[in-house]
Amino acid sequence: MKKLLFSGAWLLLGSMLLSSCAVVQQGEVGVKRTLGKYSDRPYTEGLRVFNPFTSTIVKVPVQTANMEVGLNLPSKEGLNIRAEISILYNIQSSKAPAILRSIGPDYEENVILPVFRSAVADVSARFFAKDMHTGERATIETAIRNQMAAILNERGINVEAVLIKSIQLPANLARAIEEKLEAEQSALRMEFVLDEARREAERKRIEAEGVRDAQNIISQGLDPRILQFKSIEAFLELAKSPNTKVIISDGDMPMLITPEGPAPTNTGLRQ
């Protein structure tokens, strides 16, 4: 009987010791609450001992948390755009006791979400629906984040980023945007084709000018005296040949007659 009482006493003592200890993990802080009052000094990671009859340790994550929200964004033209948005935030370790006292452990529902809904409605109403589907998305995200940070940072909640994950535009608007993008791509392709045609026309013009200039240079150098001199040289070379030939000229157009038949030539030789 004594052994059972002794064992029961040790078991009760062990359970009391276990219930009076809390392990604060990395990425979180612990705040002691004694008789309903939160301590001003948060506990960092490690083993923390407290009186289980009067106190408890409330753990608050201080790592980056991701809060995902789905809602309709009002656009400047009055459309409702369905969007999925992620809010990345973290709790300042030193402000954890104040957050628990003034907001409570449900700070996401009590503060972050209402502030986000107000900020996103205010910012998205400044932009057209098509802006949320283009490069303006980053501008919208930054504006929402800055408006939330202006309210939440002083309360110990750091808003790291607001990310628009997906946008569902109305079907008619989405089609209109697609048609506009297709028209822009077609215009770019046509401009490319026209540029290629212009470059090819310029190439041909330069080539024609080169041929023309070469012909002008040649024609300017071939005056009648040079042509007559070249003609004399040619017929002198022909005269050296042992073959029978007759050269007939009217003073301007000489003609060479060989056994195969007459061969006209325009050399400008005068006989």
Wavefront OBJ file of the C-alpha trace (Angstrom):
o trace
v 0.000 0.000 0.000
v 2.851 2.370 0.891
v 4.595 1.542 -2.365
v 1.487 2.438 -4.318
v 1.116 5.712 -2.440
v 4.806 6.483 -2.988
v 4.565 5.722 -6.705
v 1.401 7.809 -6.980
v 3.108 10.723 -5.269
v 6.061 10.586 -7.676
v 3.705 10.325 -10.623
v 1.744 13.344 -9.426
v 4.952 15.286 -8.848
v 6.261 14.358 -12.293
v 3.048 15.429 -13.981
v 3.112 18.724 -12.086
v 6.702 19.352 -13.161
v 5.846 18.603 -16.786
v 2.798 20.827 -16.705
v 4.875 23.664 -15.273
v 7.342 23.659 -18.192
v 6.983 24.999 -21.722
v 9.379 24.802 -24.643
v 9.500 27.899 -26.830
v 10.635 26.898 -30.321
v 12.717 28.884 -32.774
v 10.537 31.217 -34.799
v 8.216 32.017 -31.912
v 8.169 33.855 -28.610
v 6.404 33.009 -25.388
v 4.463 35.465 -23.258
v 3.644 34.545 -19.666
v 0.112 35.198 -18.538
v -0.333 35.237 -14.770
v -3.839 35.490 -13.373
v -4.997 36.880 -16.702
v -2.272 39.516 -16.981
v 0.372 39.316 -19.713
v 3.996 39.885 -18.856
v 5.830 42.756 -20.580
v 8.903 40.650 -21.394
v 8.553 37.932 -24.052
v 10.510 34.685 -23.772
v 12.771 33.579 -26.590
v 13.393 29.946 -27.545
v 14.233 27.480 -24.792
v 12.729 25.722 -21.753
v 10.573 27.991 -19.623
v 9.237 27.117 -16.132
v 6.087 28.619 -14.671
v 3.537 27.975 -11.957
v 0.784 25.943 -13.652
v -1.767 26.955 -10.993
v -1.516 30.681 -11.694
v 0.308 31.075 -15.007
v 0.574 29.827 -18.539
v 2.818 30.507 -21.537
v 1.136 31.828 -24.686
v 3.235 31.234 -27.825
v 3.219 33.745 -30.680
v 4.844 32.927 -34.077
v 7.294 35.592 -35.254
v 8.303 33.943 -38.523
v 6.939 35.150 -41.852
v 3.320 34.021 -42.132
v 1.218 33.745 -45.280
v -2.418 34.780 -45.092
v -4.414 33.982 -48.244
v -7.600 35.875 -49.015
v -10.087 35.535 -51.869
v -12.261 38.534 -52.620
v -13.765 40.760 -55.326
v -11.773 43.855 -56.250
v -13.760 46.917 -57.400
v -12.240 48.543 -60.500
v -12.300 52.177 -61.600
v -15.010 51.486 -64.194
v -17.211 49.746 -61.591
v -16.433 46.086 -62.379
v -15.866 43.395 -59.731
v -12.695 41.403 -60.357
v -12.271 38.084 -58.550
v -8.776 37.785 -57.087
v -6.705 35.518 -54.857
v -4.222 37.524 -52.755
v -1.467 36.504 -50.339
v -0.412 38.719 -47.428
v 3.093 38.054 -46.102
v 3.628 39.441 -42.599
v 5.464 38.846 -39.337
v 5.018 39.817 -35.696
v 7.657 41.951 -33.996
v 8.989 39.943 -31.049
v 9.095 42.897 -28.657
v 5.494 43.840 -29.499
v 4.033 40.361 -28.916
v 2.827 41.143 -25.328
v 1.155 44.387 -26.483
v -0.544 42.578 -29.388
v -1.944 39.929 -27.046
v -3.183 42.594 -24.622
v -4.752 44.957 -27.158
v -5.807 42.599 -29.954
v -5.631 39.033 -28.658
v -4.339 35.862 -30.277
v -6.785 36.200 -33.218
v -4.962 39.232 -34.640
v -5.379 37.979 -38.229
v -9.171 38.098 -38.076
v -9.406 41.073 -35.731
v -6.927 43.490 -37.353
v -4.993 42.277 -40.403
v -7.977 41.169 -42.474
v -10.120 44.301 -41.881
v -7.179 46.599 -42.636
v -6.422 44.602 -45.775
v -10.014 44.737 -47.055
v -10.128 48.490 -46.566
v -6.768 49.071 -48.268
v -7.433 46.796 -51.232
v -10.832 48.369 -51.906
v -9.360 51.868 -51.780
v -6.379 51.071 -54.037
v -8.093 48.876 -56.630
v -10.798 51.515 -57.198
v -8.092 53.801 -58.633
v -7.203 51.395 -61.441
v -9.006 50.021 -64.463
v -9.702 46.309 -64.616
v -7.206 45.825 -67.450
v -4.447 47.325 -65.260
v -4.764 44.395 -62.853
v -3.902 42.044 -65.717
v -0.841 43.953 -66.960
v 2.352 45.477 -65.616
v 0.349 47.730 -63.284
v -0.214 44.734 -60.995
v 3.064 45.386 -59.173
v 2.042 49.011 -58.622
v -1.261 47.887 -57.127
v 0.453 45.358 -54.835
v 2.920 47.968 -53.566
v 0.174 50.530 -52.939
v -1.884 48.029 -50.898
v 1.147 46.980 -48.897
v 2.140 50.584 -48.099
v -1.388 51.500 -46.986
v -1.569 48.466 -44.693
v 1.920 49.082 -43.288
v 1.009 52.651 -42.331
v -1.603 51.233 -39.916
v -0.157 47.893 -38.800
v 3.559 48.606 -38.367
v 3.018 50.819 -35.325
v 1.023 47.998 -33.739
v 3.874 45.530 -34.128
v 2.764 43.780 -37.324
v 5.178 44.095 -40.251
v 3.570 43.735 -43.674
v 6.320 42.334 -45.918
v 4.434 42.025 -49.197
v 1.000 41.796 -50.774
v 0.916 39.444 -53.769
v -1.949 39.159 -56.242
v -1.796 35.469 -57.147
v -4.603 35.281 -59.680
v -7.082 37.557 -61.432
v -10.356 36.450 -63.026
v -11.581 39.139 -65.373
v -15.145 39.183 -66.761
v -15.328 37.065 -69.911
v -16.099 39.962 -72.278
v -13.299 42.096 -70.840
v -10.782 39.243 -70.987
v -11.658 38.652 -74.638
v -11.311 42.359 -75.432
v -7.846 42.416 -73.855
v -6.822 39.318 -75.807
v -8.029 40.860 -79.063
v -6.104 44.043 -78.316
v -2.923 42.094 -77.617
v -3.392 40.082 -80.820
v -3.859 43.313 -82.799
v -0.706 44.764 -81.270
v 1.255 41.625 -82.173
v -0.069 41.768 -85.746
v 0.930 45.418 -86.004
v 4.421 44.589 -84.764
v 4.734 41.775 -87.323
v 3.562 44.071 -90.140
v 6.021 46.748 -89.061
v 8.790 44.147 -89.185
v 7.771 43.103 -92.711
v 7.679 46.735 -93.856
v 11.103 47.374 -92.360
v 12.470 44.359 -94.219
v 10.933 45.625 -97.482
v 12.369 49.102 -96.933
v 15.817 47.681 -96.241
v 15.659 45.507 -99.371
v 14.537 48.480 -101.502
v 17.395 50.550 -100.104
v 19.848 47.772 -100.902
v 18.642 47.543 -104.503
v 18.756 51.333 -104.896
v 22.351 51.455 -103.656
v 23.280 48.560 -105.962
v 21.671 50.318 -108.969
v 23.479 53.539 -108.151
v 26.754 51.644 -108.040
v 26.146 50.098 -111.465
v 25.142 53.476 -112.873
v 28.215 55.193 -111.466
v 30.471 52.467 -112.887
v 28.910 52.831 -116.317
v 29.308 56.598 -116.184
v 32.963 56.274 -115.301
v 33.551 53.818 -118.164
v 31.613 55.907 -120.703
v 33.463 59.076 -119.707
v 36.808 57.379 -120.293
v 35.912 55.957 -123.760
v 36.187 58.986 -126.092
v 36.349 58.497 -129.957
v 40.136 58.769 -130.113
v 40.644 55.998 -127.568
v 38.137 53.778 -129.373
v 39.957 54.439 -132.708
v 43.292 53.616 -131.146
v 41.976 50.381 -129.642
v 40.468 49.452 -133.040
v 43.819 49.943 -134.777
v 45.529 47.766 -132.184
v 42.960 45.010 -132.685
v 43.280 44.953 -136.486
v 47.066 45.025 -136.285
v 46.906 41.876 -134.202
v 44.526 40.287 -136.724
v 46.841 41.218 -139.575
v 49.572 39.098 -138.015
v 47.461 35.996 -138.451
v 48.367 33.743 -141.446
v 44.683 33.197 -142.236
v 43.167 34.980 -145.224
v 41.044 37.959 -144.274
v 39.691 41.106 -145.884
v 38.941 44.298 -143.948
v 36.409 46.646 -145.520
v 35.552 50.011 -143.980
v 33.490 53.002 -144.950
v 35.554 55.157 -142.679
v 33.421 54.505 -139.609
v 32.298 50.840 -139.464
v 35.019 48.346 -140.474
v 34.029 44.784 -141.372
v 36.262 41.762 -141.092
v 35.698 39.038 -143.751
v 37.052 35.576 -142.974
v 36.554 32.258 -144.790
v 33.622 31.574 -142.473
v 31.854 34.790 -143.471
v 31.712 38.476 -142.633
v 32.210 39.521 -139.020
v 31.166 43.110 -138.295
v 33.001 45.075 -135.705
v 32.600 48.563 -134.433
v 36.103 49.654 -133.683
v 36.099 53.098 -135.199
v 39.114 52.243 -137.536
v 39.445 54.441 -140.625
v 40.963 52.891 -143.813
l 1 2 3 4 5 6 7 8 9 10 11 12 13 14 15 16 17 18 19 20 21 22 23 24 25 26 27 28 29 30 31 32 33 34 35 36 37 38 39 40 41 42 43 44 45 46 47 48 49 50 51 52 53 54 55 56 57 58 59 60 61 62 63 64 65 66 67 68 69 70 71 72 73 74 75 76 77 78 79 80 81 82 83 84 85 86 87 88 89 90 91 92 93 94 95 96 97 98 99 100 101 102 103 104 105 106 107 108 109 110 111 112 113 114 115 116 117 118 119 120 121 122 123 124 125 126 127 128 129 130 131 132 133 134 135 136 137 138 139 140 141 142 143 144 145 146 147 148 149 150 151 152 153 154 155 156 157 158 159 160 161 162 163 164 165 166 167 168 169 170 171 172 173 174 175 176 177 178 179 180 181 182 183 184 185 186 187 188 189 190 191 192 193 194 195 196 197 198 199 200 201 202 203 204 205 206 207 208 209 210 211 212 213 214 215 216 217 218 219 220 221 222 223 224 225 226 227 228 229 230 231 232 233 234 235 236 237 238 239 240 241 242 243 244 245 246 247 248 249 250 251 252 253 254 255 256 257 258 259 260 261 262 263 264 265 266 267 268 269 270 271
